[in-house]
Amino acid sequence: MKWYGLIGYPLGHSFSKKYFTQKFEKEQLPCRFENFPIEDISLLPALLKEHPSLCGLCVTIPYKEKIIPFLNELSPEVQQINACNSVLIKDGKLTGFNTDTIGFMQSLKRQLQPYHTRALVLGTGGASKAVEYVLQQLGIPCMRVSRSVKPGSISYDQLTPAVVANHLLIINASPVGTFPDINSLPNIPYEAIGNRHFLFDLIYNPEQTAFLKRGADRGAAIQNGYDMLVAQAEASWDLWNR
């Protein structure tokens, strides 16, 4: 039996285990998927030694960047954005990929309009790097927003209504609003959002975050992260078995 798994900490919000377990049952595949909530990325070698049947790993918060030094090979996407969410394990060698880019690209295009020519990316972690990579591929310049001023980004305190009005695509790549903290939302001037805006939230639980609800109330198009997760999971499966 082939084993696959997810590393991160904590993993109470995990999508992958449920998705792959149902996939294996439906397609009658001799495979098993387990969650591995390791408290530190330094525990990865011991995990691999303990589970020699592992053929692939999904990687989630907070290890998408921290796993890089443990990888033997990096895909071009991982080399560029320095974030990995999928690992192929073969002959003792770990190859890192980023299928978040595939999932986000496919999901974003469903409602993207020609006038969505500038984007705000909320958050500066590993997920935001996949978002920025896709936006770059699509020729959409973006402005990063973080809790504190960092190189190449502005803080939420600096985010004015005029800036929001001038960026019709707004992507929440932060964990703010994830279950169980469902009443939290990014601190942006929502009064500047109109019916030409498109708000995309990488969060899938809850189905409609407070961020998306506020955008919908202002007439904006909205999209959660579920379709993106499905697409990136299937892309990982293809890489593990190609």
Order of alpha helices (4+ residues) and beta strands (2+ residues): beta-alpha-beta-alpha-beta-beta-alpha-beta-beta-alpha-beta-alpha-beta-beta-alpha-beta-beta-alpha-beta-alpha
